[in-house]
Amino acid sequence: MADTAFLTAEWRDLVMLNFVVDPALLAPHVPAGTELDLFAGEAYVSLVGFMFLRTRLLGCPVPWHRDFEELNLRLYVRRRGRDDEPHVGPDGNKRGVAFLKEIVPRAAVAMVARRMYGERYEAWPMRHTKTAATAGAAGAVGYGVRVGGRWHELGLGYHGEPAALVPGSEAEFIAEHYWGYVAGPGRPTVEYRVEHPPWRVWSGVEPQIGLDVAALYGHEFAPALAAAPRSAFLAEGSAVTVYHGRRLA
């Protein structure tokens, strides 16, 4: 089943705001069987807002659930791979992500993700905006979620044309992950594969963050996400395929 496609979609206009955090803050959230993946010796989390488009489950479109926003907070992990597995790096590791929380506006999507993968999904009202860049002005992409009676927002400006990721760069570390890992209390870690072509990115300008971090993600993350992000990118995105997961021993 692990090589069978579970979901196909397009992920587009990915706003990625990236923060350096104390590894000790993330240690309780690292799925069993994985370890933190560091860039230049530092641990990162990313706030990521993006569009889920043309979504199909098991090849079938679900009415009123094809196009929607997502906002997530993620960390970066790695696990030893085998030579016959895809996306195993020169160091023998598979680089992946684990999610602290994922928010979508569709309750059915959140329910399926929780039941099939154990992902930490919640459903709340969401909205998005996009202004195209022109020769004389920057564009902007923004996402919002309504929780606790208020809108929480993030956004990013961009200009020019997207560029291919530079091998070994921070942007490549943030954007190029093809494995997902999820675990919960008393449950084994589930590993699943995500396939997509390499993305092109814009270097972001003027990141905007209007989130109550404590309300959304807990008080322990508020200090880390109160500072300006270390970096900000807008990824063009692409078609993606998410494969059925498998439990790790």
Contacts in CASP RR format, 6 or more apart in sequence:
PFRMAT RR
TARGET T0000
AUTHOR 0000-0000-0000
METHOD contacts of the structure
MODEL  1
MADTAFLTAEWRDLVMLNFVVDPALLAPHVPAGTELDLFAGEAYVSLVGF
MFLRTRLLGCPVPWHRDFEELNLRLYVRRRGRDDEPHVGPDGNKRGVAFL
KEIVPRAAVAMVARRMYGERYEAWPMRHTKTAATAGAAGAVGYGVRVGGR
WHELGLGYHGEPAALVPGSEAEFIAEHYWGYVAGPGRPTVEYRVEHPPWR
VWSGVEPQIGLDVAALYGHEFAPALAAAPRSAFLAEGSAVTVYHGRRLA
1 244 0 8 1.000
1 245 0 8 1.000
1 246 0 8 1.000
2 191 0 8 1.000
2 192 0 8 1.000
2 193 0 8 1.000
2 243 0 8 1.000
2 244 0 8 1.000
2 245 0 8 1.000
2 246 0 8 1.000
3 243 0 8 1.000
3 244 0 8 1.000
4 243 0 8 1.000
4 244 0 8 1.000
5 58 0 8 1.000
5 59 0 8 1.000
5 241 0 8 1.000
5 242 0 8 1.000
5 243 0 8 1.000
5 244 0 8 1.000
6 57 0 8 1.000
6 58 0 8 1.000
6 116 0 8 1.000
6 192 0 8 1.000
6 242 0 8 1.000
6 243 0 8 1.000
6 244 0 8 1.000
6 245 0 8 1.000
7 55 0 8 1.000
7 56 0 8 1.000
7 57 0 8 1.000
7 241 0 8 1.000
7 242 0 8 1.000
8 54 0 8 1.000
8 55 0 8 1.000
8 56 0 8 1.000
8 59 0 8 1.000
8 239 0 8 1.000
8 240 0 8 1.000
8 241 0 8 1.000
8 242 0 8 1.000
9 52 0 8 1.000
9 53 0 8 1.000
9 54 0 8 1.000
9 55 0 8 1.000
9 56 0 8 1.000
9 239 0 8 1.000
9 240 0 8 1.000
9 242 0 8 1.000
10 51 0 8 1.000
10 52 0 8 1.000
10 53 0 8 1.000
10 54 0 8 1.000
10 237 0 8 1.000
10 238 0 8 1.000
10 239 0 8 1.000
10 240 0 8 1.000
11 50 0 8 1.000
11 51 0 8 1.000
11 52 0 8 1.000
11 53 0 8 1.000
11 196 0 8 1.000
11 237 0 8 1.000
11 238 0 8 1.000
11 240 0 8 1.000
12 50 0 8 1.000
12 51 0 8 1.000
12 53 0 8 1.000
12 236 0 8 1.000
12 237 0 8 1.000
13 50 0 8 1.000
13 51 0 8 1.000
13 128 0 8 1.000
13 130 0 8 1.000
13 141 0 8 1.000
13 234 0 8 1.000
13 235 0 8 1.000
13 236 0 8 1.000
13 237 0 8 1.000
14 48 0 8 1.000
14 49 0 8 1.000
14 50 0 8 1.000
14 175 0 8 1.000
14 199 0 8 1.000
14 233 0 8 1.000
14 234 0 8 1.000
14 235 0 8 1.000
14 236 0 8 1.000
14 237 0 8 1.000
15 47 0 8 1.000
15 48 0 8 1.000
15 49 0 8 1.000
15 50 0 8 1.000
15 141 0 8 1.000
15 142 0 8 1.000
15 143 0 8 1.000
15 154 0 8 1.000
15 155 0 8 1.000
15 156 0 8 1.000
15 232 0 8 1.000
15 234 0 8 1.000
16 46 0 8 1.000
16 47 0 8 1.000
16 48 0 8 1.000
16 49 0 8 1.000
16 174 0 8 1.000
16 175 0 8 1.000
16 232 0 8 1.000
16 233 0 8 1.000
16 234 0 8 1.000
16 235 0 8 1.000
17 46 0 8 1.000
17 47 0 8 1.000
17 48 0 8 1.000
17 154 0 8 1.000
17 155 0 8 1.000
17 156 0 8 1.000
17 207 0 8 1.000
17 209 0 8 1.000
17 229 0 8 1.000
17 232 0 8 1.000
18 44 0 8 1.000
18 45 0 8 1.000
18 46 0 8 1.000
18 170 0 8 1.000
18 174 0 8 1.000
18 229 0 8 1.000
18 230 0 8 1.000
18 231 0 8 1.000
18 232 0 8 1.000
18 233 0 8 1.000
19 44 0 8 1.000
19 45 0 8 1.000
19 46 0 8 1.000
19 47 0 8 1.000
19 224 0 8 1.000
19 225 0 8 1.000
19 227 0 8 1.000
19 229 0 8 1.000
19 230 0 8 1.000
20 42 0 8 1.000
20 43 0 8 1.000
20 44 0 8 1.000
20 230 0 8 1.000
21 43 0 8 1.000
21 44 0 8 1.000
21 45 0 8 1.000
21 224 0 8 1.000
22 43 0 8 1.000
22 224 0 8 1.000
23 36 0 8 1.000
23 38 0 8 1.000
23 43 0 8 1.000
25 43 0 8 1.000
25 220 0 8 1.000
25 221 0 8 1.000
25 224 0 8 1.000
26 36 0 8 1.000
26 43 0 8 1.000
26 45 0 8 1.000
26 75 0 8 1.000
27 36 0 8 1.000
29 75 0 8 1.000
29 98 0 8 1.000
29 100 0 8 1.000
30 36 0 8 1.000
30 75 0 8 1.000
30 77 0 8 1.000
30 98 0 8 1.000
31 77 0 8 1.000
31 98 0 8 1.000
31 181 0 8 1.000
31 182 0 8 1.000
31 183 0 8 1.000
31 189 0 8 1.000
32 183 0 8 1.000
32 188 0 8 1.000
32 189 0 8 1.000
32 248 0 8 1.000
33 79 0 8 1.000
33 189 0 8 1.000
33 248 0 8 1.000
34 77 0 8 1.000
34 78 0 8 1.000
34 79 0 8 1.000
34 96 0 8 1.000
34 98 0 8 1.000
34 181 0 8 1.000
34 189 0 8 1.000
35 77 0 8 1.000
35 78 0 8 1.000
35 79 0 8 1.000
36 43 0 8 1.000
36 75 0 8 1.000
36 76 0 8 1.000
36 77 0 8 1.000
36 78 0 8 1.000
37 76 0 8 1.000
37 77 0 8 1.000
37 78 0 8 1.000
37 93 0 8 1.000
37 95 0 8 1.000
37 96 0 8 1.000
38 76 0 8 1.000
39 76 0 8 1.000
39 170 0 8 1.000
39 173 0 8 1.000
40 170 0 8 1.000
43 75 0 8 1.000
43 76 0 8 1.000
44 75 0 8 1.000
44 76 0 8 1.000
44 173 0 8 1.000
44 174 0 8 1.000
44 230 0 8 1.000
45 73 0 8 1.000
45 74 0 8 1.000
45 75 0 8 1.000
45 100 0 8 1.000
45 221 0 8 1.000
45 224 0 8 1.000
45 225 0 8 1.000
46 73 0 8 1.000
46 74 0 8 1.000
46 174 0 8 1.000
47 71 0 8 1.000
47 72 0 8 1.000
47 73 0 8 1.000
47 154 0 8 1.000
47 209 0 8 1.000
47 211 0 8 1.000
47 225 0 8 1.000
47 229 0 8 1.000
48 70 0 8 1.000
48 71 0 8 1.000
48 72 0 8 1.000
48 73 0 8 1.000
48 74 0 8 1.000
49 69 0 8 1.000
49 70 0 8 1.000
49 71 0 8 1.000
49 72 0 8 1.000
49 142 0 8 1.000
49 143 0 8 1.000
49 154 0 8 1.000
50 69 0 8 1.000
50 70 0 8 1.000
50 143 0 8 1.000
50 235 0 8 1.000
50 237 0 8 1.000
51 67 0 8 1.000
51 68 0 8 1.000
51 69 0 8 1.000
51 70 0 8 1.000
51 128 0 8 1.000
52 67 0 8 1.000
52 68 0 8 1.000
52 69 0 8 1.000
52 70 0 8 1.000
52 104 0 8 1.000
53 66 0 8 1.000
53 67 0 8 1.000
54 61 0 8 1.000
54 66 0 8 1.000
54 67 0 8 1.000
55 61 0 8 1.000
55 62 0 8 1.000
55 65 0 8 1.000
55 66 0 8 1.000
55 67 0 8 1.000
55 68 0 8 1.000
55 109 0 8 1.000
56 62 0 8 1.000
56 66 0 8 1.000
57 112 0 8 1.000
62 108 0 8 1.000
64 106 0 8 1.000
65 106 0 8 1.000
65 108 0 8 1.000
65 109 0 8 1.000
68 104 0 8 1.000
68 105 0 8 1.000
68 106 0 8 1.000
68 109 0 8 1.000
68 126 0 8 1.000
69 104 0 8 1.000
69 105 0 8 1.000
69 126 0 8 1.000
69 127 0 8 1.000
69 128 0 8 1.000
69 143 0 8 1.000
69 144 0 8 1.000
69 145 0 8 1.000
70 102 0 8 1.000
70 103 0 8 1.000
70 104 0 8 1.000
70 126 0 8 1.000
71 102 0 8 1.000
71 103 0 8 1.000
71 126 0 8 1.000
71 143 0 8 1.000
71 144 0 8 1.000
71 145 0 8 1.000
71 154 0 8 1.000
72 99 0 8 1.000
72 100 0 8 1.000
72 101 0 8 1.000
72 102 0 8 1.000
72 103 0 8 1.000
73 99 0 8 1.000
73 100 0 8 1.000
73 101 0 8 1.000
73 216 0 8 1.000
73 217 0 8 1.000
73 221 0 8 1.000
74 97 0 8 1.000
74 98 0 8 1.000
74 99 0 8 1.000
74 100 0 8 1.000
75 97 0 8 1.000
75 98 0 8 1.000
75 99 0 8 1.000
75 100 0 8 1.000
76 95 0 8 1.000
76 96 0 8 1.000
76 97 0 8 1.000
76 98 0 8 1.000
76 173 0 8 1.000
76 174 0 8 1.000
76 177 0 8 1.000
77 95 0 8 1.000
77 96 0 8 1.000
77 97 0 8 1.000
77 98 0 8 1.000
77 181 0 8 1.000
78 93 0 8 1.000
78 94 0 8 1.000
78 95 0 8 1.000
78 96 0 8 1.000
79 93 0 8 1.000
79 94 0 8 1.000
79 96 0 8 1.000
79 179 0 8 1.000
79 181 0 8 1.000
79 191 0 8 1.000
80 92 0 8 1.000
80 93 0 8 1.000
80 94 0 8 1.000
81 88 0 8 1.000
81 92 0 8 1.000
81 93 0 8 1.000
81 94 0 8 1.000
82 88 0 8 1.000
85 94 0 8 1.000
86 178 0 8 1.000
86 193 0 8 1.000
86 195 0 8 1.000
87 94 0 8 1.000
87 95 0 8 1.000
87 178 0 8 1.000
87 179 0 8 1.000
87 193 0 8 1.000
88 94 0 8 1.000
89 95 0 8 1.000
94 178 0 8 1.000
94 179 0 8 1.000
95 176 0 8 1.000
95 177 0 8 1.000
95 178 0 8 1.000
95 179 0 8 1.000
96 177 0 8 1.000
96 178 0 8 1.000
96 179 0 8 1.000
96 180 0 8 1.000
96 181 0 8 1.000
97 177 0 8 1.000
97 179 0 8 1.000
97 180 0 8 1.000
97 181 0 8 1.000
98 180 0 8 1.000
98 181 0 8 1.000
98 182 0 8 1.000
98 183 0 8 1.000
99 119 0 8 1.000
99 120 0 8 1.000
99 182 0 8 1.000
100 120 0 8 1.000
100 217 0 8 1.000
100 221 0 8 1.000
101 120 0 8 1.000
101 122 0 8 1.000
101 216 0 8 1.000
101 217 0 8 1.000
102 110 0 8 1.000
102 113 0 8 1.000
102 119 0 8 1.000
102 120 0 8 1.000
102 121 0 8 1.000
102 122 0 8 1.000
103 121 0 8 1.000
103 122 0 8 1.000
103 123 0 8 1.000
103 124 0 8 1.000
103 126 0 8 1.000
103 145 0 8 1.000
103 147 0 8 1.000
103 216 0 8 1.000
104 110 0 8 1.000
104 121 0 8 1.000
104 122 0 8 1.000
104 123 0 8 1.000
104 126 0 8 1.000
105 123 0 8 1.000
105 124 0 8 1.000
105 125 0 8 1.000
105 126 0 8 1.000
105 145 0 8 1.000
106 123 0 8 1.000
107 123 0 8 1.000
109 121 0 8 1.000
109 123 0 8 1.000
110 121 0 8 1.000
110 122 0 8 1.000
110 123 0 8 1.000
111 121 0 8 1.000
111 123 0 8 1.000
113 119 0 8 1.000
113 121 0 8 1.000
114 120 0 8 1.000
114 121 0 8 1.000
117 182 0 8 1.000
117 190 0 8 1.000
117 192 0 8 1.000
117 245 0 8 1.000
118 182 0 8 1.000
118 184 0 8 1.000
118 187 0 8 1.000
118 190 0 8 1.000
119 182 0 8 1.000
120 182 0 8 1.000
124 145 0 8 1.000
124 146 0 8 1.000
124 147 0 8 1.000
125 145 0 8 1.000
125 146 0 8 1.000
126 143 0 8 1.000
126 144 0 8 1.000
126 145 0 8 1.000
126 146 0 8 1.000
127 143 0 8 1.000
127 144 0 8 1.000
127 151 0 8 1.000
128 141 0 8 1.000
128 142 0 8 1.000
128 143 0 8 1.000
128 144 0 8 1.000
129 140 0 8 1.000
129 141 0 8 1.000
129 142 0 8 1.000
130 140 0 8 1.000
130 141 0 8 1.000
130 142 0 8 1.000
131 139 0 8 1.000
131 140 0 8 1.000
131 141 0 8 1.000
132 139 0 8 1.000
133 139 0 8 1.000
133 158 0 8 1.000
133 159 0 8 1.000
133 160 0 8 1.000
137 159 0 8 1.000
138 157 0 8 1.000
138 158 0 8 1.000
138 159 0 8 1.000
138 205 0 8 1.000
138 206 0 8 1.000
139 157 0 8 1.000
139 158 0 8 1.000
139 159 0 8 1.000
140 155 0 8 1.000
140 156 0 8 1.000
140 157 0 8 1.000
140 158 0 8 1.000
141 155 0 8 1.000
141 156 0 8 1.000
141 157 0 8 1.000
141 158 0 8 1.000
141 234 0 8 1.000
142 153 0 8 1.000
142 154 0 8 1.000
142 155 0 8 1.000
142 156 0 8 1.000
142 208 0 8 1.000
143 153 0 8 1.000
143 154 0 8 1.000
143 155 0 8 1.000
144 151 0 8 1.000
144 152 0 8 1.000
144 153 0 8 1.000
144 154 0 8 1.000
145 151 0 8 1.000
145 152 0 8 1.000
145 216 0 8 1.000
146 152 0 8 1.000
147 215 0 8 1.000
147 216 0 8 1.000
148 215 0 8 1.000
150 212 0 8 1.000
152 210 0 8 1.000
152 211 0 8 1.000
152 212 0 8 1.000
152 215 0 8 1.000
152 216 0 8 1.000
153 208 0 8 1.000
153 209 0 8 1.000
153 210 0 8 1.000
153 211 0 8 1.000
154 207 0 8 1.000
154 208 0 8 1.000
154 209 0 8 1.000
154 210 0 8 1.000
154 211 0 8 1.000
155 207 0 8 1.000
155 208 0 8 1.000
155 209 0 8 1.000
156 204 0 8 1.000
156 205 0 8 1.000
156 206 0 8 1.000
156 207 0 8 1.000
156 208 0 8 1.000
156 232 0 8 1.000
156 233 0 8 1.000
156 234 0 8 1.000
157 204 0 8 1.000
157 205 0 8 1.000
157 206 0 8 1.000
157 207 0 8 1.000
157 234 0 8 1.000
158 202 0 8 1.000
158 203 0 8 1.000
158 204 0 8 1.000
158 205 0 8 1.000
158 234 0 8 1.000
159 202 0 8 1.000
159 205 0 8 1.000
160 202 0 8 1.000
161 202 0 8 1.000
162 200 0 8 1.000
162 201 0 8 1.000
162 202 0 8 1.000
162 234 0 8 1.000
162 235 0 8 1.000
162 236 0 8 1.000
163 200 0 8 1.000
163 201 0 8 1.000
163 202 0 8 1.000
164 198 0 8 1.000
164 200 0 8 1.000
165 171 0 8 1.000
165 172 0 8 1.000
165 175 0 8 1.000
165 176 0 8 1.000
165 198 0 8 1.000
165 199 0 8 1.000
165 200 0 8 1.000
165 201 0 8 1.000
166 172 0 8 1.000
170 230 0 8 1.000
170 231 0 8 1.000
171 201 0 8 1.000
171 203 0 8 1.000
171 231 0 8 1.000
171 233 0 8 1.000
174 231 0 8 1.000
174 233 0 8 1.000
175 199 0 8 1.000
175 201 0 8 1.000
175 233 0 8 1.000
175 235 0 8 1.000
176 198 0 8 1.000
176 199 0 8 1.000
177 194 0 8 1.000
178 193 0 8 1.000
178 194 0 8 1.000
178 195 0 8 1.000
178 196 0 8 1.000
179 191 0 8 1.000
179 192 0 8 1.000
179 193 0 8 1.000
179 194 0 8 1.000
180 191 0 8 1.000
180 192 0 8 1.000
180 193 0 8 1.000
180 194 0 8 1.000
181 189 0 8 1.000
181 190 0 8 1.000
181 191 0 8 1.000
182 189 0 8 1.000
182 190 0 8 1.000
183 189 0 8 1.000
183 190 0 8 1.000
188 247 0 8 1.000
188 248 0 8 1.000
188 249 0 8 1.000
189 247 0 8 1.000
189 248 0 8 1.000
190 245 0 8 1.000
190 246 0 8 1.000
190 247 0 8 1.000
190 248 0 8 1.000
191 245 0 8 1.000
191 246 0 8 1.000
191 247 0 8 1.000
191 248 0 8 1.000
192 242 0 8 1.000
192 243 0 8 1.000
192 244 0 8 1.000
192 245 0 8 1.000
192 246 0 8 1.000
193 242 0 8 1.000
193 243 0 8 1.000
193 245 0 8 1.000
194 240 0 8 1.000
194 241 0 8 1.000
194 242 0 8 1.000
194 243 0 8 1.000
195 240 0 8 1.000
195 241 0 8 1.000
195 243 0 8 1.000
196 237 0 8 1.000
196 238 0 8 1.000
196 239 0 8 1.000
196 240 0 8 1.000
196 241 0 8 1.000
197 238 0 8 1.000
199 235 0 8 1.000
199 236 0 8 1.000
199 237 0 8 1.000
199 238 0 8 1.000
200 235 0 8 1.000
200 236 0 8 1.000
200 237 0 8 1.000
201 233 0 8 1.000
201 234 0 8 1.000
201 235 0 8 1.000
201 236 0 8 1.000
202 233 0 8 1.000
202 234 0 8 1.000
202 236 0 8 1.000
203 232 0 8 1.000
203 233 0 8 1.000
204 232 0 8 1.000
204 233 0 8 1.000
204 234 0 8 1.000
205 232 0 8 1.000
207 228 0 8 1.000
207 229 0 8 1.000
207 232 0 8 1.000
209 225 0 8 1.000
209 229 0 8 1.000
211 225 0 8 1.000
213 221 0 8 1.000
213 222 0 8 1.000
213 225 0 8 1.000
213 226 0 8 1.000
214 221 0 8 1.000
214 222 0 8 1.000
217 225 0 8 1.000
END
